[in-house]
Amino acid sequence: MDICGHATLASAHSIFSNDLVGSSDTVEFSTHSGILTAKRLYDCEAERSFLIQVNFPVIPTCEYSSNSSEVSIFSKALNGATIVDIRGTRTDKLVFKPLKGDLKHTSTDQIIVVLQSWEYVTELKPRSEDIMKCPGNVMIVTAATPEGSAYDFCSRLFAPKLGLNEDSVCGSAHCSLAHYWSLKMNKSDFLAYAASSRSGTLKVHYDKEKQRVFLTGKAVTVMEGSVLA
């Protein structure tokens, strides 16, 4: 896996929470996507609480050539929801440096389906068996939020082909959503809402010059254990 937001956030949270980097507020991870940086940002609202900002490569979006029959397949999978736009991603054109060896090409086939409204996304009851028939391994459903909302856009991610009906909050999805909504809204900073049943909020910054996406959020330790030799 080239980018995993869950693993990066959880690892950074564990490292910072257990003081494994001393007074440093930055930790770097060597991954197939190059060096991913996580930074500790202190939360002014709560004592000893902190946010984590992760630095990921952007996943550019592109035109998705779909005919009427494909649009119909997507609509059926999304229980008849009104589709405004369909986009693909083009990370097969990006080059990342793996942990060992030479540079390699990597690819992903996220499909971004833009719906008519926030309500279509939040109230959506997808058909997993029909999503299995759609192109791509991952389907991201998104919409702009209504006027007056604190959020800029919302999203949900479905990946039954990968054994995951719905991801609660997906960091890598926001690497492509940042690119898409930046083009649509002509801005680089967003407050995003992951509209799964567990839900989540992310601060998103897209650095167009460096082609990086900065995601800021909070992690919580829910379980601890020990490995016995």
ChimeraX commands (.cxc) that place a marker at each C-alpha (Angstrom):
marker #1 position 0.00,0.00,0.00 radius 0.5
marker #1 position 1.47,3.34,-1.05 radius 0.5
marker #1 position -0.47,5.68,1.25 radius 0.5
marker #1 position -2.25,4.68,4.45 radius 0.5
marker #1 position -3.67,7.52,6.52 radius 0.5
marker #1 position -4.81,5.21,9.32 radius 0.5
marker #1 position -1.37,3.69,9.85 radius 0.5
marker #1 position 0.44,7.04,9.65 radius 0.5
marker #1 position -1.91,8.80,12.07 radius 0.5
marker #1 position -2.03,5.90,14.54 radius 0.5
marker #1 position 1.75,5.43,14.50 radius 0.5
marker #1 position 2.36,9.15,15.03 radius 0.5
marker #1 position -0.19,9.26,17.85 radius 0.5
marker #1 position 1.45,6.32,19.61 radius 0.5
marker #1 position 4.95,7.78,19.20 radius 0.5
marker #1 position 3.95,11.21,20.52 radius 0.5
marker #1 position 1.75,9.85,23.33 radius 0.5
marker #1 position 4.56,7.65,24.64 radius 0.5
marker #1 position 7.28,10.33,24.28 radius 0.5
marker #1 position 9.32,8.18,21.91 radius 0.5
marker #1 position 10.79,11.24,20.17 radius 0.5
marker #1 position 11.44,13.30,23.29 radius 0.5
marker #1 position 10.62,16.97,22.88 radius 0.5
marker #1 position 10.49,16.78,19.09 radius 0.5
marker #1 position 7.13,17.61,17.52 radius 0.5
marker #1 position 7.91,15.97,14.17 radius 0.5
marker #1 position 8.33,12.37,13.10 radius 0.5
marker #1 position 9.17,11.05,9.62 radius 0.5
marker #1 position 8.11,7.73,8.12 radius 0.5
marker #1 position 9.84,6.02,5.18 radius 0.5
marker #1 position 7.14,4.60,2.90 radius 0.5
marker #1 position 6.52,3.56,-0.71 radius 0.5
marker #1 position 5.25,7.12,-1.24 radius 0.5
marker #1 position 8.52,8.60,-0.02 radius 0.5
marker #1 position 8.97,10.39,3.30 radius 0.5
marker #1 position 5.68,11.10,5.07 radius 0.5
marker #1 position 5.88,13.63,7.89 radius 0.5
marker #1 position 3.63,13.85,10.93 radius 0.5
marker #1 position 3.68,16.93,13.14 radius 0.5
marker #1 position 2.28,17.39,16.64 radius 0.5
marker #1 position 0.16,20.53,17.04 radius 0.5
marker #1 position -0.93,21.41,20.56 radius 0.5
marker #1 position -4.65,21.82,21.11 radius 0.5
marker #1 position -5.38,25.07,22.95 radius 0.5
marker #1 position -8.83,23.84,23.96 radius 0.5
marker #1 position -7.68,20.90,26.09 radius 0.5
marker #1 position -4.70,20.37,28.38 radius 0.5
marker #1 position -2.22,17.68,27.25 radius 0.5
marker #1 position -4.28,17.22,24.09 radius 0.5
marker #1 position -2.79,17.55,20.64 radius 0.5
marker #1 position -3.69,17.37,16.98 radius 0.5
marker #1 position -1.61,15.60,14.34 radius 0.5
marker #1 position -0.89,17.03,10.91 radius 0.5
marker #1 position 0.23,14.54,8.27 radius 0.5
marker #1 position 1.91,15.53,5.01 radius 0.5
marker #1 position 0.90,13.40,2.00 radius 0.5
marker #1 position 1.46,13.63,-1.78 radius 0.5
marker #1 position -1.54,14.91,-3.71 radius 0.5
marker #1 position -3.49,12.42,-5.84 radius 0.5
marker #1 position -4.49,14.40,-8.96 radius 0.5
marker #1 position -7.95,13.89,-10.40 radius 0.5
marker #1 position -8.72,13.69,-14.09 radius 0.5
marker #1 position -11.57,13.39,-16.56 radius 0.5
marker #1 position -13.31,10.04,-16.41 radius 0.5
marker #1 position -14.71,8.88,-19.74 radius 0.5
marker #1 position -18.00,7.24,-18.90 radius 0.5
marker #1 position -20.86,6.36,-21.20 radius 0.5
marker #1 position -24.52,6.37,-20.25 radius 0.5
marker #1 position -24.50,2.69,-19.31 radius 0.5
marker #1 position -21.62,3.22,-16.86 radius 0.5
marker #1 position -23.37,6.22,-15.29 radius 0.5
marker #1 position -26.41,4.00,-14.88 radius 0.5
marker #1 position -24.29,1.37,-13.10 radius 0.5
marker #1 position -22.94,3.99,-10.69 radius 0.5
marker #1 position -26.42,5.38,-10.05 radius 0.5
marker #1 position -27.81,1.93,-9.32 radius 0.5
marker #1 position -24.95,1.19,-6.92 radius 0.5
marker #1 position -25.75,4.45,-5.12 radius 0.5
marker #1 position -29.45,3.63,-4.87 radius 0.5
marker #1 position -30.55,6.04,-7.58 radius 0.5
marker #1 position -28.70,9.10,-6.24 radius 0.5
marker #1 position -28.39,12.01,-8.68 radius 0.5
marker #1 position -24.84,12.13,-10.05 radius 0.5
marker #1 position -23.32,15.51,-10.93 radius 0.5
marker #1 position -19.81,14.46,-11.97 radius 0.5
marker #1 position -17.52,11.42,-12.15 radius 0.5
marker #1 position -13.74,11.72,-11.90 radius 0.5
marker #1 position -10.82,9.34,-11.93 radius 0.5
marker #1 position -7.33,9.67,-10.47 radius 0.5
marker #1 position -4.01,9.60,-12.27 radius 0.5
marker #1 position -1.39,8.54,-9.75 radius 0.5
marker #1 position -0.08,6.06,-12.33 radius 0.5
marker #1 position 1.71,9.12,-13.75 radius 0.5
marker #1 position 3.39,9.92,-10.44 radius 0.5
marker #1 position 6.70,8.42,-9.43 radius 0.5
marker #1 position 7.39,7.53,-5.82 radius 0.5
marker #1 position 10.62,6.24,-4.29 radius 0.5
marker #1 position 10.22,2.96,-2.41 radius 0.5
marker #1 position 12.18,1.91,0.64 radius 0.5
marker #1 position 14.71,-0.04,-1.41 radius 0.5
marker #1 position 15.85,-0.09,-5.00 radius 0.5
marker #1 position 15.03,2.18,-7.91 radius 0.5
marker #1 position 12.14,4.53,-8.52 radius 0.5
marker #1 position 8.89,2.83,-9.37 radius 0.5
marker #1 position 5.55,3.75,-10.84 radius 0.5
marker #1 position 2.49,3.25,-8.70 radius 0.5
marker #1 position -1.19,3.43,-9.50 radius 0.5
marker #1 position -4.57,3.62,-7.89 radius 0.5
marker #1 position -8.02,3.50,-9.35 radius 0.5
marker #1 position -10.13,5.65,-7.11 radius 0.5
marker #1 position -13.37,6.76,-8.71 radius 0.5
marker #1 position -14.83,10.01,-7.36 radius 0.5
marker #1 position -18.59,10.33,-7.75 radius 0.5
marker #1 position -19.97,13.80,-7.05 radius 0.5
marker #1 position -23.58,13.89,-5.88 radius 0.5
marker #1 position -26.11,16.70,-6.00 radius 0.5
marker #1 position -26.19,17.58,-2.33 radius 0.5
marker #1 position -24.83,16.97,1.16 radius 0.5
marker #1 position -28.02,15.08,2.02 radius 0.5
marker #1 position -27.50,12.63,-0.83 radius 0.5
marker #1 position -24.10,11.73,0.67 radius 0.5
marker #1 position -25.03,11.61,4.35 radius 0.5
marker #1 position -28.28,9.69,3.83 radius 0.5
marker #1 position -26.94,7.38,1.12 radius 0.5
marker #1 position -27.66,3.66,1.47 radius 0.5
marker #1 position -25.28,2.12,-1.09 radius 0.5
marker #1 position -25.65,-1.33,-2.61 radius 0.5
marker #1 position -22.35,-3.09,-1.98 radius 0.5
marker #1 position -23.13,-5.88,-4.44 radius 0.5
marker #1 position -23.60,-3.30,-7.21 radius 0.5
marker #1 position -20.51,-1.30,-6.19 radius 0.5
marker #1 position -18.60,-4.54,-6.83 radius 0.5
marker #1 position -19.68,-4.26,-10.49 radius 0.5
marker #1 position -18.48,-0.67,-10.89 radius 0.5
marker #1 position -15.08,0.28,-12.35 radius 0.5
marker #1 position -12.26,0.93,-9.91 radius 0.5
marker #1 position -11.38,-0.62,-6.58 radius 0.5
marker #1 position -12.41,2.38,-4.48 radius 0.5
marker #1 position -15.46,4.61,-4.84 radius 0.5
marker #1 position -15.42,8.01,-3.14 radius 0.5
marker #1 position -18.77,9.78,-2.94 radius 0.5
marker #1 position -18.68,13.51,-2.24 radius 0.5
marker #1 position -20.69,16.74,-2.38 radius 0.5
marker #1 position -20.29,20.39,-1.48 radius 0.5
marker #1 position -21.93,21.45,1.76 radius 0.5
marker #1 position -24.88,23.85,1.87 radius 0.5
marker #1 position -24.39,27.58,2.28 radius 0.5
marker #1 position -23.81,28.54,5.90 radius 0.5
marker #1 position -22.24,25.21,6.88 radius 0.5
marker #1 position -18.96,25.21,8.78 radius 0.5
marker #1 position -17.75,22.50,6.39 radius 0.5
marker #1 position -16.71,22.85,2.74 radius 0.5
marker #1 position -17.44,19.34,1.52 radius 0.5
marker #1 position -18.39,15.91,2.80 radius 0.5
marker #1 position -17.48,12.44,1.59 radius 0.5
marker #1 position -17.79,8.70,2.11 radius 0.5
marker #1 position -15.58,5.90,0.79 radius 0.5
marker #1 position -16.70,2.42,-0.27 radius 0.5
marker #1 position -14.31,-0.41,-1.14 radius 0.5
marker #1 position -16.08,-3.79,-1.00 radius 0.5
marker #1 position -13.66,-5.12,-3.64 radius 0.5
marker #1 position -10.92,-4.69,-1.03 radius 0.5
marker #1 position -12.99,-6.25,1.73 radius 0.5
marker #1 position -14.07,-2.90,3.20 radius 0.5
marker #1 position -17.70,-1.93,2.73 radius 0.5
marker #1 position -17.09,1.58,4.09 radius 0.5
marker #1 position -14.07,3.35,5.55 radius 0.5
marker #1 position -14.84,5.51,8.58 radius 0.5
marker #1 position -12.40,8.33,7.73 radius 0.5
marker #1 position -9.94,7.91,4.86 radius 0.5
marker #1 position -6.81,10.06,4.66 radius 0.5
marker #1 position -5.72,9.00,1.18 radius 0.5
marker #1 position -9.19,9.80,-0.20 radius 0.5
marker #1 position -8.71,13.40,0.89 radius 0.5
marker #1 position -5.48,13.54,-1.13 radius 0.5
marker #1 position -7.65,13.39,-4.25 radius 0.5
marker #1 position -10.64,15.28,-2.82 radius 0.5
marker #1 position -8.35,18.22,-1.99 radius 0.5
marker #1 position -7.30,18.38,-5.63 radius 0.5
marker #1 position -10.87,18.10,-6.96 radius 0.5
marker #1 position -12.46,20.67,-4.66 radius 0.5
marker #1 position -9.54,23.07,-5.05 radius 0.5
marker #1 position -10.32,23.24,-8.76 radius 0.5
marker #1 position -14.04,23.64,-8.13 radius 0.5
marker #1 position -13.90,26.16,-5.28 radius 0.5
marker #1 position -10.68,27.97,-6.20 radius 0.5
marker #1 position -9.29,27.65,-2.67 radius 0.5
marker #1 position -6.67,25.59,-0.86 radius 0.5
marker #1 position -7.96,25.27,2.71 radius 0.5
marker #1 position -10.98,23.18,3.62 radius 0.5
marker #1 position -12.85,21.78,6.58 radius 0.5
marker #1 position -13.97,18.33,5.48 radius 0.5
marker #1 position -16.58,16.05,6.99 radius 0.5
marker #1 position -16.31,12.26,6.64 radius 0.5
marker #1 position -19.96,11.23,6.73 radius 0.5
marker #1 position -19.64,7.57,7.76 radius 0.5
marker #1 position -21.65,6.30,10.72 radius 0.5
marker #1 position -18.62,6.92,12.96 radius 0.5
marker #1 position -17.87,10.21,11.14 radius 0.5
marker #1 position -14.86,12.50,11.45 radius 0.5
marker #1 position -13.59,16.02,10.77 radius 0.5
marker #1 position -10.38,16.92,8.94 radius 0.5
marker #1 position -8.65,20.20,8.27 radius 0.5
marker #1 position -7.26,19.99,4.74 radius 0.5
marker #1 position -4.61,22.21,3.14 radius 0.5
marker #1 position -3.51,21.70,-0.46 radius 0.5
marker #1 position -0.07,23.11,-1.31 radius 0.5
marker #1 position -0.35,23.53,-5.08 radius 0.5
marker #1 position 3.29,24.52,-5.54 radius 0.5
marker #1 position 4.71,21.48,-3.75 radius 0.5
marker #1 position 1.82,19.18,-4.71 radius 0.5
marker #1 position 1.30,18.10,-1.11 radius 0.5
marker #1 position -1.81,17.70,1.01 radius 0.5
marker #1 position -1.71,18.45,4.75 radius 0.5
marker #1 position -4.38,16.71,6.82 radius 0.5
marker #1 position -4.95,17.73,10.43 radius 0.5
marker #1 position -7.03,15.77,12.90 radius 0.5
marker #1 position -7.08,14.01,16.24 radius 0.5
marker #1 position -6.46,10.38,17.21 radius 0.5
marker #1 position -7.65,8.58,20.34 radius 0.5
marker #1 position -6.12,5.53,22.01 radius 0.5
marker #1 position -8.87,2.93,22.42 radius 0.5
marker #1 position -6.83,-0.14,23.33 radius 0.5
marker #1 position -3.39,-1.00,24.69 radius 0.5
marker #1 position -1.63,-4.35,24.83 radius 0.5
marker #1 position 1.72,-6.03,25.34 radius 0.5
marker #1 position 3.65,-8.47,23.19 radius 0.5
marker #1 position 5.12,-11.27,25.29 radius 0.5
marker #1 position 8.31,-12.93,24.06 radius 0.5
marker link #1:1,2 radius 0.2
marker link #1:2,3 radius 0.2
marker link #1:3,4 radius 0.2
marker link #1:4,5 radius 0.2
marker link #1:5,6 radius 0.2
marker link #1:6,7 radius 0.2
marker link #1:7,8 radius 0.2
marker link #1:8,9 radius 0.2
marker link #1:9,10 radius 0.2
marker link #1:10,11 radius 0.2
marker link #1:11,12 radius 0.2
marker link #1:12,13 radius 0.2
marker link #1:13,14 radius 0.2
marker link #1:14,15 radius 0.2
marker link #1:15,16 radius 0.2
marker link #1:16,17 radius 0.2
marker link #1:17,18 radius 0.2
marker link #1:18,19 radius 0.2
marker link #1:19,20 radius 0.2
marker link #1:20,21 radius 0.2
marker link #1:21,22 radius 0.2
marker link #1:22,23 radius 0.2
marker link #1:23,24 radius 0.2
marker link #1:24,25 radius 0.2
marker link #1:25,26 radius 0.2
marker link #1:26,27 radius 0.2
marker link #1:27,28 radius 0.2
marker link #1:28,29 radius 0.2
marker link #1:29,30 radius 0.2
marker link #1:30,31 radius 0.2
marker link #1:31,32 radius 0.2
marker link #1:32,33 radius 0.2
marker link #1:33,34 radius 0.2
marker link #1:34,35 radius 0.2
marker link #1:35,36 radius 0.2
marker link #1:36,37 radius 0.2
marker link #1:37,38 radius 0.2
marker link #1:38,39 radius 0.2
marker link #1:39,40 radius 0.2
marker link #1:40,41 radius 0.2
marker link #1:41,42 radius 0.2
marker link #1:42,43 radius 0.2
marker link #1:43,44 radius 0.2
marker link #1:44,45 radius 0.2
marker link #1:45,46 radius 0.2
marker link #1:46,47 radius 0.2
marker link #1:47,48 radius 0.2
marker link #1:48,49 radius 0.2
marker link #1:49,50 radius 0.2
marker link #1:50,51 radius 0.2
marker link #1:51,52 radius 0.2
marker link #1:52,53 radius 0.2
marker link #1:53,54 radius 0.2
marker link #1:54,55 radius 0.2
marker link #1:55,56 radius 0.2
marker link #1:56,57 radius 0.2
marker link #1:57,58 radius 0.2
marker link #1:58,59 radius 0.2
marker link #1:59,60 radius 0.2
marker link #1:60,61 radius 0.2
marker link #1:61,62 radius 0.2
marker link #1:62,63 radius 0.2
marker link #1:63,64 radius 0.2
marker link #1:64,65 radius 0.2
marker link #1:65,66 radius 0.2
marker link #1:66,67 radius 0.2
marker link #1:67,68 radius 0.2
marker link #1:68,69 radius 0.2
marker link #1:69,70 radius 0.2
marker link #1:70,71 radius 0.2
marker link #1:71,72 radius 0.2
marker link #1:72,73 radius 0.2
marker link #1:73,74 radius 0.2
marker link #1:74,75 radius 0.2
marker link #1:75,76 radius 0.2
marker link #1:76,77 radius 0.2
marker link #1:77,78 radius 0.2
marker link #1:78,79 radius 0.2
marker link #1:79,80 radius 0.2
marker link #1:80,81 radius 0.2
marker link #1:81,82 radius 0.2
marker link #1:82,83 radius 0.2
marker link #1:83,84 radius 0.2
marker link #1:84,85 radius 0.2
marker link #1:85,86 radius 0.2
marker link #1:86,87 radius 0.2
marker link #1:87,88 radius 0.2
marker link #1:88,89 radius 0.2
marker link #1:89,90 radius 0.2
marker link #1:90,91 radius 0.2
marker link #1:91,92 radius 0.2
marker link #1:92,93 radius 0.2
marker link #1:93,94 radius 0.2
marker link #1:94,95 radius 0.2
marker link #1:95,96 radius 0.2
marker link #1:96,97 radius 0.2
marker link #1:97,98 radius 0.2
marker link #1:98,99 radius 0.2
marker link #1:99,100 radius 0.2
marker link #1:100,101 radius 0.2
marker link #1:101,102 radius 0.2
marker link #1:102,103 radius 0.2
marker link #1:103,104 radius 0.2
marker link #1:104,105 radius 0.2
marker link #1:105,106 radius 0.2
marker link #1:106,107 radius 0.2
marker link #1:107,108 radius 0.2
marker link #1:108,109 radius 0.2
marker link #1:109,110 radius 0.2
marker link #1:110,111 radius 0.2
marker link #1:111,112 radius 0.2
marker link #1:112,113 radius 0.2
marker link #1:113,114 radius 0.2
marker link #1:114,115 radius 0.2
marker link #1:115,116 radius 0.2
marker link #1:116,117 radius 0.2
marker link #1:117,118 radius 0.2
marker link #1:118,119 radius 0.2
marker link #1:119,120 radius 0.2
marker link #1:120,121 radius 0.2
marker link #1:121,122 radius 0.2
marker link #1:122,123 radius 0.2
marker link #1:123,124 radius 0.2
marker link #1:124,125 radius 0.2
marker link #1:125,126 radius 0.2
marker link #1:126,127 radius 0.2
marker link #1:127,128 radius 0.2
marker link #1:128,129 radius 0.2
marker link #1:129,130 radius 0.2
marker link #1:130,131 radius 0.2
marker link #1:131,132 radius 0.2
marker link #1:132,133 radius 0.2
marker link #1:133,134 radius 0.2
marker link #1:134,135 radius 0.2
marker link #1:135,136 radius 0.2
marker link #1:136,137 radius 0.2
marker link #1:137,138 radius 0.2
marker link #1:138,139 radius 0.2
marker link #1:139,140 radius 0.2
marker link #1:140,141 radius 0.2
marker link #1:141,142 radius 0.2
marker link #1:142,143 radius 0.2
marker link #1:143,144 radius 0.2
marker link #1:144,145 radius 0.2
marker link #1:145,146 radius 0.2
marker link #1:146,147 radius 0.2
marker link #1:147,148 radius 0.2
marker link #1:148,149 radius 0.2
marker link #1:149,150 radius 0.2
marker link #1:150,151 radius 0.2
marker link #1:151,152 radius 0.2
marker link #1:152,153 radius 0.2
marker link #1:153,154 radius 0.2
marker link #1:154,155 radius 0.2
marker link #1:155,156 radius 0.2
marker link #1:156,157 radius 0.2
marker link #1:157,158 radius 0.2
marker link #1:158,159 radius 0.2
marker link #1:159,160 radius 0.2
marker link #1:160,161 radius 0.2
marker link #1:161,162 radius 0.2
marker link #1:162,163 radius 0.2
marker link #1:163,164 radius 0.2
marker link #1:164,165 radius 0.2
marker link #1:165,166 radius 0.2
marker link #1:166,167 radius 0.2
marker link #1:167,168 radius 0.2
marker link #1:168,169 radius 0.2
marker link #1:169,170 radius 0.2
marker link #1:170,171 radius 0.2
marker link #1:171,172 radius 0.2
marker link #1:172,173 radius 0.2
marker link #1:173,174 radius 0.2
marker link #1:174,175 radius 0.2
marker link #1:175,176 radius 0.2
marker link #1:176,177 radius 0.2
marker link #1:177,178 radius 0.2
marker link #1:178,179 radius 0.2
marker link #1:179,180 radius 0.2
marker link #1:180,181 radius 0.2
marker link #1:181,182 radius 0.2
marker link #1:182,183 radius 0.2
marker link #1:183,184 radius 0.2
marker link #1:184,185 radius 0.2
marker link #1:185,186 radius 0.2
marker link #1:186,187 radius 0.2
marker link #1:187,188 radius 0.2
marker link #1:188,189 radius 0.2
marker link #1:189,190 radius 0.2
marker link #1:190,191 radius 0.2
marker link #1:191,192 radius 0.2
marker link #1:192,193 radius 0.2
marker link #1:193,194 radius 0.2
marker link #1:194,195 radius 0.2
marker link #1:195,196 radius 0.2
marker link #1:196,197 radius 0.2
marker link #1:197,198 radius 0.2
marker link #1:198,199 radius 0.2
marker link #1:199,200 radius 0.2
marker link #1:200,201 radius 0.2
marker link #1:201,202 radius 0.2
marker link #1:202,203 radius 0.2
marker link #1:203,204 radius 0.2
marker link #1:204,205 radius 0.2
marker link #1:205,206 radius 0.2
marker link #1:206,207 radius 0.2
marker link #1:207,208 radius 0.2
marker link #1:208,209 radius 0.2
marker link #1:209,210 radius 0.2
marker link #1:210,211 radius 0.2
marker link #1:211,212 radius 0.2
marker link #1:212,213 radius 0.2
marker link #1:213,214 radius 0.2
marker link #1:214,215 radius 0.2
marker link #1:215,216 radius 0.2
marker link #1:216,217 radius 0.2
marker link #1:217,218 radius 0.2
marker link #1:218,219 radius 0.2
marker link #1:219,220 radius 0.2
marker link #1:220,221 radius 0.2
marker link #1:221,222 radius 0.2
marker link #1:222,223 radius 0.2
marker link #1:223,224 radius 0.2
marker link #1:224,225 radius 0.2
marker link #1:225,226 radius 0.2
marker link #1:226,227 radius 0.2
marker link #1:227,228 radius 0.2
marker link #1:228,229 radius 0.2
view
